[in-house]
Amino acid sequence: MSNLEIKIVSYSEERQILESIRKQVFQEEQNVPFELEFDGQDETAEHFLAYWQGKAIGTVRLRFLEPQTAKIERLAVLKEARGKNIGKQLMQAVLERAVQKQAKQAIINAQLYIKGLYLKLGFEPVGEQFTEAGIPHLKMIKKF
């Protein structure tokens, strides 16, 4: 997909763009409260931005819970850019980065409606379904 570019970006430098995408997807579309979405972890995470034809249209963040356990969070693609496999490509980029940083596993709290994407990427469900911000989720793990 030659029109798509994914970059690892500085949160402090790209904060406005990252937060704008996440506000549109999580707060406006899904009614996630501000304090849940912006949990104080952004400064310690690595952030990825997807650009489609030069416009920032998606993001995801990567944190490490411990040296070999990556946590992937806040995958968001703007509504007008969905259906182009951008979410999948963002996930592939963040998974590659986790492996580069010697992660042995990646954890994601997947919104239930998008579980299929994570299954295709090799994640396996762990435990019971739970609700966060009024949205059904499932913890999923991928071993490297």
PyRosetta script that sets phi, psi and omega in degrees:
from pyrosetta import init, pose_from_sequence

init()
pose = pose_from_sequence("MSNLEIKIVSYSEERQILESIRKQVFQEEQNVPFELEFDGQDETAEHFLAYWQGKAIGTVRLRFLEPQTAKIERLAVLKEARGKNIGKQLMQAVLERAVQKQAKQAIINAQLYIKGLYLKLGFEPVGEQFTEAGIPHLKMIKKF")
pose.set_psi(1, 91.0)
pose.set_omega(1, -171.2)
pose.set_phi(2, -68.2)
pose.set_psi(2, -18.1)
pose.set_omega(2, 179.6)
pose.set_phi(3, -84.5)
pose.set_psi(3, -3.3)
pose.set_omega(3, -177.8)
pose.set_phi(4, -106.0)
pose.set_psi(4, 133.5)
pose.set_omega(4, 175.3)
pose.set_phi(5, -131.7)
pose.set_psi(5, 132.7)
pose.set_omega(5, 178.1)
pose.set_phi(6, -117.6)
pose.set_psi(6, 129.6)
pose.set_omega(6, -178.9)
pose.set_phi(7, -127.7)
pose.set_psi(7, 146.9)
pose.set_omega(7, 167.3)
pose.set_phi(8, -85.4)
pose.set_psi(8, 127.9)
pose.set_omega(8, -173.8)
pose.set_phi(9, -125.4)
pose.set_psi(9, 160.4)
pose.set_omega(9, 175.7)
pose.set_phi(10, -79.4)
pose.set_psi(10, 128.6)
pose.set_omega(10, 178.9)
pose.set_phi(11, -61.0)
pose.set_psi(11, -43.2)
pose.set_omega(11, -177.5)
pose.set_phi(12, -65.0)
pose.set_psi(12, -34.1)
pose.set_omega(12, -179.3)
pose.set_phi(13, -81.1)
pose.set_psi(13, -31.8)
pose.set_omega(13, -175.2)
pose.set_phi(14, -113.4)
pose.set_psi(14, 17.2)
pose.set_omega(14, -175.0)
pose.set_phi(15, -52.6)
pose.set_psi(15, -45.3)
pose.set_omega(15, -177.2)
pose.set_phi(16, -60.7)
pose.set_psi(16, -44.0)
pose.set_omega(16, -179.4)
pose.set_phi(17, -69.0)
pose.set_psi(17, -47.2)
pose.set_omega(17, -180.0)
pose.set_phi(18, -58.2)
pose.set_psi(18, -47.8)
pose.set_omega(18, -178.3)
pose.set_phi(19, -67.7)
pose.set_psi(19, -35.3)
pose.set_omega(19, 178.6)
pose.set_phi(20, -61.8)
pose.set_psi(20, -45.7)
pose.set_omega(20, 179.3)
pose.set_phi(21, -62.6)
pose.set_psi(21, -47.7)
pose.set_omega(21, -177.8)
pose.set_phi(22, -66.4)
pose.set_psi(22, -36.1)
pose.set_omega(22, 176.9)
pose.set_phi(23, -63.1)
pose.set_psi(23, -44.3)
pose.set_omega(23, -179.5)
pose.set_phi(24, -62.4)
pose.set_psi(24, -45.3)
pose.set_omega(24, -175.9)
pose.set_phi(25, -76.8)
pose.set_psi(25, -53.0)
pose.set_omega(25, -171.4)
pose.set_phi(26, -85.8)
pose.set_psi(26, -44.6)
pose.set_omega(26, -177.6)
pose.set_phi(27, -80.6)
pose.set_psi(27, -51.6)
pose.set_omega(27, -174.8)
pose.set_phi(28, -74.6)
pose.set_psi(28, -44.3)
pose.set_omega(28, -177.7)
pose.set_phi(29, -81.6)
pose.set_psi(29, -39.8)
pose.set_omega(29, -171.1)
pose.set_phi(30, -110.1)
pose.set_psi(30, -0.9)
pose.set_omega(30, 178.2)
pose.set_phi(31, 59.2)
pose.set_psi(31, 34.3)
pose.set_omega(31, 175.4)
pose.set_phi(32, -75.7)
pose.set_psi(32, 128.5)
pose.set_omega(32, 179.3)
pose.set_phi(33, -61.2)
pose.set_psi(33, 145.2)
pose.set_omega(33, -178.8)
pose.set_phi(34, -50.7)
pose.set_psi(34, -46.9)
pose.set_omega(34, -174.4)
pose.set_phi(35, -68.5)
pose.set_psi(35, -21.7)
pose.set_omega(35, 174.1)
pose.set_phi(36, -81.3)
pose.set_psi(36, -39.8)
pose.set_omega(36, -178.5)
pose.set_phi(37, -70.0)
pose.set_psi(37, -44.2)
pose.set_omega(37, -177.8)
pose.set_phi(38, -106.6)
pose.set_psi(38, 86.7)
pose.set_omega(38, -167.0)
pose.set_phi(39, -94.7)
pose.set_psi(39, 9.0)
pose.set_omega(39, 179.7)
pose.set_phi(40, 83.9)
pose.set_psi(40, 4.1)
pose.set_omega(40, -178.1)
pose.set_phi(41, -98.0)
pose.set_psi(41, -4.9)
pose.set_omega(41, -174.6)
pose.set_phi(42, -64.7)
pose.set_psi(42, -35.0)
pose.set_omega(42, -177.3)
pose.set_phi(43, -66.3)
pose.set_psi(43, -24.9)
pose.set_omega(43, -177.8)
pose.set_phi(44, -99.9)
pose.set_psi(44, 0.0)
pose.set_omega(44, -177.6)
pose.set_phi(45, -98.8)
pose.set_psi(45, 160.8)
pose.set_omega(45, 168.0)
pose.set_phi(46, -94.1)
pose.set_psi(46, 137.8)
pose.set_omega(46, -177.4)
pose.set_phi(47, -116.9)
pose.set_psi(47, 140.5)
pose.set_omega(47, 179.1)
pose.set_phi(48, -115.9)
pose.set_psi(48, 138.0)
pose.set_omega(48, 175.1)
pose.set_phi(49, -121.7)
pose.set_psi(49, 133.3)
pose.set_omega(49, 174.3)
pose.set_phi(50, -102.1)
pose.set_psi(50, 131.9)
pose.set_omega(50, 178.2)
pose.set_phi(51, -114.9)
pose.set_psi(51, 128.2)
pose.set_omega(51, 175.6)
pose.set_phi(52, -112.7)
pose.set_psi(52, 117.8)
pose.set_omega(52, -177.4)
pose.set_phi(53, 50.8)
pose.set_psi(53, 41.4)
pose.set_omega(53, 175.6)
pose.set_phi(54, 85.6)
pose.set_psi(54, -6.8)
pose.set_omega(54, -178.8)
pose.set_phi(55, -104.0)
pose.set_psi(55, 133.3)
pose.set_omega(55, 177.2)
pose.set_phi(56, -69.2)
pose.set_psi(56, 121.3)
pose.set_omega(56, -174.3)
pose.set_phi(57, -132.1)
pose.set_psi(57, -2.2)
pose.set_omega(57, -179.8)
pose.set_phi(58, -160.6)
pose.set_psi(58, 157.8)
pose.set_omega(58, -180.0)
pose.set_phi(59, -152.5)
pose.set_psi(59, 161.5)
pose.set_omega(59, 172.7)
pose.set_phi(60, -157.3)
pose.set_psi(60, 154.7)
pose.set_omega(60, 177.4)
pose.set_phi(61, -125.2)
pose.set_psi(61, 155.0)
pose.set_omega(61, -178.5)
pose.set_phi(62, -126.6)
pose.set_psi(62, 126.8)
pose.set_omega(62, 174.5)
pose.set_phi(63, -128.8)
pose.set_psi(63, 160.3)
pose.set_omega(63, 174.7)
pose.set_phi(64, -113.5)
pose.set_psi(64, 121.4)
pose.set_omega(64, 177.5)
pose.set_phi(65, -77.4)
pose.set_psi(65, -32.7)
pose.set_omega(65, 172.6)
pose.set_phi(66, -152.0)
pose.set_psi(66, 169.3)
pose.set_omega(66, -171.5)
pose.set_phi(67, -53.1)
pose.set_psi(67, -32.1)
pose.set_omega(67, -176.8)
pose.set_phi(68, -111.2)
pose.set_psi(68, 10.7)
pose.set_omega(68, 179.8)
pose.set_phi(69, -122.0)
pose.set_psi(69, 109.2)
pose.set_omega(69, 178.6)
pose.set_phi(70, -90.8)
pose.set_psi(70, 142.9)
pose.set_omega(70, 173.7)
pose.set_phi(71, -118.5)
pose.set_psi(71, 124.2)
pose.set_omega(71, -179.3)
pose.set_phi(72, -104.5)
pose.set_psi(72, 128.4)
pose.set_omega(72, -172.6)
pose.set_phi(73, -142.0)
pose.set_psi(73, 161.2)
pose.set_omega(73, 168.4)
pose.set_phi(74, 61.5)
pose.set_psi(74, 38.0)
pose.set_omega(74, 174.0)
pose.set_phi(75, -67.6)
pose.set_psi(75, 121.2)
pose.set_omega(75, -177.8)
pose.set_phi(76, -144.6)
pose.set_psi(76, 131.3)
pose.set_omega(76, 175.6)
pose.set_phi(77, -127.4)
pose.set_psi(77, 130.4)
pose.set_omega(77, -179.6)
pose.set_phi(78, -59.9)
pose.set_psi(78, 146.6)
pose.set_omega(78, -175.0)
pose.set_phi(79, -52.2)
pose.set_psi(79, -43.3)
pose.set_omega(79, -176.0)
pose.set_phi(80, -69.7)
pose.set_psi(80, -12.6)
pose.set_omega(80, -177.8)
pose.set_phi(81, -106.3)
pose.set_psi(81, 2.9)
pose.set_omega(81, -177.9)
pose.set_phi(82, -74.9)
pose.set_psi(82, 158.1)
pose.set_omega(82, 179.4)
pose.set_phi(83, 86.4)
pose.set_psi(83, 10.4)
pose.set_omega(83, 179.9)
pose.set_phi(84, -115.6)
pose.set_psi(84, 15.3)
pose.set_omega(84, -178.0)
pose.set_phi(85, 63.9)
pose.set_psi(85, 22.9)
pose.set_omega(85, -179.1)
pose.set_phi(86, -69.8)
pose.set_psi(86, -40.4)
pose.set_omega(86, 177.5)
pose.set_phi(87, -59.9)
pose.set_psi(87, -43.1)
pose.set_omega(87, 179.3)
pose.set_phi(88, -63.5)
pose.set_psi(88, -42.7)
pose.set_omega(88, -179.5)
pose.set_phi(89, -69.5)
pose.set_psi(89, -35.5)
pose.set_omega(89, 173.1)
pose.set_phi(90, -61.8)
pose.set_psi(90, -43.7)
pose.set_omega(90, 179.5)
pose.set_phi(91, -63.9)
pose.set_psi(91, -41.5)
pose.set_omega(91, 178.5)
pose.set_phi(92, -61.8)
pose.set_psi(92, -40.7)
pose.set_omega(92, 179.2)
pose.set_phi(93, -65.0)
pose.set_psi(93, -43.8)
pose.set_omega(93, -178.4)
pose.set_phi(94, -70.2)
pose.set_psi(94, -35.1)
pose.set_omega(94, 176.6)
pose.set_phi(95, -66.3)
pose.set_psi(95, -41.4)
pose.set_omega(95, 176.6)
pose.set_phi(96, -59.9)
pose.set_psi(96, -41.7)
pose.set_omega(96, 179.8)
pose.set_phi(97, -65.5)
pose.set_psi(97, -40.4)
pose.set_omega(97, 178.4)
pose.set_phi(98, -61.0)
pose.set_psi(98, -42.4)
pose.set_omega(98, 178.3)
pose.set_phi(99, -65.0)
pose.set_psi(99, -42.4)
pose.set_omega(99, 177.7)
pose.set_phi(100, -57.4)
pose.set_psi(100, -33.0)
pose.set_omega(100, -178.2)
pose.set_phi(101, -92.1)
pose.set_psi(101, 18.4)
pose.set_omega(101, 175.0)
pose.set_phi(102, 68.6)
pose.set_psi(102, 26.0)
pose.set_omega(102, 174.9)
pose.set_phi(103, -66.9)
pose.set_psi(103, 143.7)
pose.set_omega(103, 175.4)
pose.set_phi(104, -101.7)
pose.set_psi(104, -15.9)
pose.set_omega(104, 177.2)
pose.set_phi(105, -156.0)
pose.set_psi(105, 156.9)
pose.set_omega(105, 175.0)
pose.set_phi(106, -125.4)
pose.set_psi(106, 140.0)
pose.set_omega(106, 179.4)
pose.set_phi(107, -117.5)
pose.set_psi(107, 142.0)
pose.set_omega(107, 174.5)
pose.set_phi(108, -142.8)
pose.set_psi(108, 139.4)
pose.set_omega(108, 170.4)
pose.set_phi(109, -96.1)
pose.set_psi(109, 96.0)
pose.set_omega(109, -171.2)
pose.set_phi(110, -84.9)
pose.set_psi(110, 133.1)
pose.set_omega(110, 168.6)
pose.set_phi(111, -64.4)
pose.set_psi(111, 135.3)
pose.set_omega(111, -171.2)
pose.set_phi(112, -56.4)
pose.set_psi(112, -37.4)
pose.set_omega(112, -175.8)
pose.set_phi(113, -64.7)
pose.set_psi(113, -20.1)
pose.set_omega(113, -177.2)
pose.set_phi(114, -110.1)
pose.set_psi(114, 12.4)
pose.set_omega(114, -179.7)
pose.set_phi(115, -52.8)
pose.set_psi(115, -38.0)
pose.set_omega(115, -178.6)
pose.set_phi(116, -57.4)
pose.set_psi(116, -38.5)
pose.set_omega(116, 177.9)
pose.set_phi(117, -59.7)
pose.set_psi(117, -46.7)
pose.set_omega(117, -176.6)
pose.set_phi(118, -69.6)
pose.set_psi(118, -34.7)
pose.set_omega(118, 175.2)
pose.set_phi(119, -60.9)
pose.set_psi(119, -43.5)
pose.set_omega(119, 179.2)
pose.set_phi(120, -62.8)
pose.set_psi(120, -27.6)
pose.set_omega(120, -179.4)
pose.set_phi(121, -88.9)
pose.set_psi(121, 4.0)
pose.set_omega(121, 175.6)
pose.set_phi(122, 95.8)
pose.set_psi(122, 8.7)
pose.set_omega(122, 176.1)
pose.set_phi(123, -79.7)
pose.set_psi(123, 149.1)
pose.set_omega(123, 176.8)
pose.set_phi(124, -122.5)
pose.set_psi(124, 139.3)
pose.set_omega(124, 178.5)
pose.set_phi(125, -65.1)
pose.set_psi(125, 144.3)
pose.set_omega(125, 177.6)
pose.set_phi(126, -133.6)
pose.set_psi(126, 124.5)
pose.set_omega(126, 176.0)
pose.set_phi(127, 78.6)
pose.set_psi(127, -165.9)
pose.set_omega(127, -175.1)
pose.set_phi(128, -94.0)
pose.set_psi(128, 157.4)
pose.set_omega(128, 173.3)
pose.set_phi(129, -61.3)
pose.set_psi(129, 145.1)
pose.set_omega(129, 176.5)
pose.set_phi(130, -139.6)
pose.set_psi(130, 165.4)
pose.set_omega(130, -179.7)
pose.set_phi(131, -112.4)
pose.set_psi(131, 131.9)
pose.set_omega(131, 175.8)
pose.set_phi(132, -134.3)
pose.set_psi(132, 128.9)
pose.set_omega(132, -177.9)
pose.set_phi(133, 55.6)
pose.set_psi(133, 32.7)
pose.set_omega(133, 178.7)
pose.set_phi(134, 76.6)
pose.set_psi(134, 9.0)
pose.set_omega(134, -175.9)
pose.set_phi(135, -117.1)
pose.set_psi(135, 129.4)
pose.set_omega(135, 177.6)
pose.set_phi(136, -64.8)
pose.set_psi(136, 133.3)
pose.set_omega(136, -179.8)
pose.set_phi(137, -129.9)
pose.set_psi(137, 164.6)
pose.set_omega(137, 174.8)
pose.set_phi(138, -143.5)
pose.set_psi(138, 128.3)
pose.set_omega(138, 175.5)
pose.set_phi(139, -72.8)
pose.set_psi(139, 135.0)
pose.set_omega(139, -179.6)
pose.set_phi(140, -135.2)
pose.set_psi(140, 146.4)
pose.set_omega(140, -178.6)
pose.set_phi(141, -130.0)
pose.set_psi(141, 141.8)
pose.set_omega(141, 172.8)
pose.set_phi(142, -122.7)
pose.set_psi(142, 126.7)
pose.set_omega(142, 176.2)
pose.set_phi(143, -93.4)
pose.set_psi(143, 142.6)
pose.set_omega(143, 178.4)
pose.set_phi(144, -105.2)
pose.dump_pdb("model.pdb")
